[in-house]
Amino acid sequence: MAALLILVPLLGLLILNLPVKQVMRKAAFPFACLIFIIQITIAVLESPHLFMIPINLLNPFFQVDFSLDYLSFVMLLCIGIVSLSSLIVARYTIHNEDKRFNFFNLLVLASIGMNGMVMVKDIFSLYVFLEAASLASFIMIAFHRNKEALEGSFKYFILSATATSLMLTAIALLFLASGGTGFSEVHNAFVQNPKSVFLLLSMGIFLAGALIKSGVFPFHWWVPDAYSTAPHATSILLAGIVTKIGGVYVLMRVMLSVFGPIPQANHILLILGILSVVTGALAALGQTDFKRLLSYSSISQIGYIILGLASGSTLGLVGAVFHFFNHATFKSLLFTNAAAVETQTGIRDLDQLSGLASRMPITGATSVIGMLSITLRSGKQAFIVMR
């Protein structure tokens, strides 16, 4: 049943791109809405025990084992909520019908990649689905093909390609050491040889790639350009879920299911988490551009999630997962409000936006709620907007 979250959207994409343009373009928005609403419903109502049976897809040519646990269900819920928000914003901010249809296709493709990442149980399949989501993200950032968006997409591409090379190299080394790429196989290799330099080197290389994907310090410099220059709907998707699934979730999953508790790795994550919290918060202090402010805030907030993971305790992990969900929802809300403000006023410079609450009361109220969840600077700017 878990494979249906991959196969149904994929089949839908194939049907939508049949050469019956007028009909399919009208069907794209309700189809995508239905897909994401079903995913949210499954994540809220279903039990993980119904999805624990591994499923071999396209056997014997290509085997992928799908199964879900409670962490996977939280991730699926986040993906569904943020993707639905991005879809609705795209419906009202991308006015060209052809471009809007193309964006819907890319959004569903990105969701397929993210769904696959949270359901697979081997490290190579995790990499394959990660690249599918990343590829769609590159295109969505540069969707309008202006200079700033192309620059942001190129920076993301360069860092992502570097991360890809590191992760693929690590997977090859882990395969040589363990004889397989399944989570359990690699984990058993670490249990049997916990002090193996070869295994520890492989783990370090893989974690470095995942940290680049996460956008934590010192690999954070692509985040503000990618988030702020992308179309509004893409910014929501990137900040809300893509970076966190492609980086933070990967860190969570491999630390829990593959590498196990390794104090040295936790110490490194602890240091990087603290540096990300401080760097993101300080950088946000100097921003007046609404989207760049939110982008730097995301770096800081991801640092908090990394800190929870690095604690190595059950309570810390629970806190990390909770803030993962919290950040996905309120940051999507704030980027949605940034889209509303720029659409209505034509600007996003916070110093020029005071007094908007009387003209946009819903946006003003929800912005205050979202901004009070993050930095002091954001709270100050919310006061300026509401004044």
PEHUKA-V337105 format. One record per helix or strand of 2 or more residues. SS is the DSSP state (helix for helix, strand for strand). FROM is the first residue (numbers start at 1). TO is the last residue. Records with the same first field share a line. If there is no record, write none. Layout:
SS->FROM-TO  FROM-TO
This chain:
helix->4-16  21-45  48-51  70-93  97-119  123-141  147-178  183-192  197-214  221-229  232-259  263-285  290-310  314-345  350-352  356-358  361-371  376-386
strand->65-66
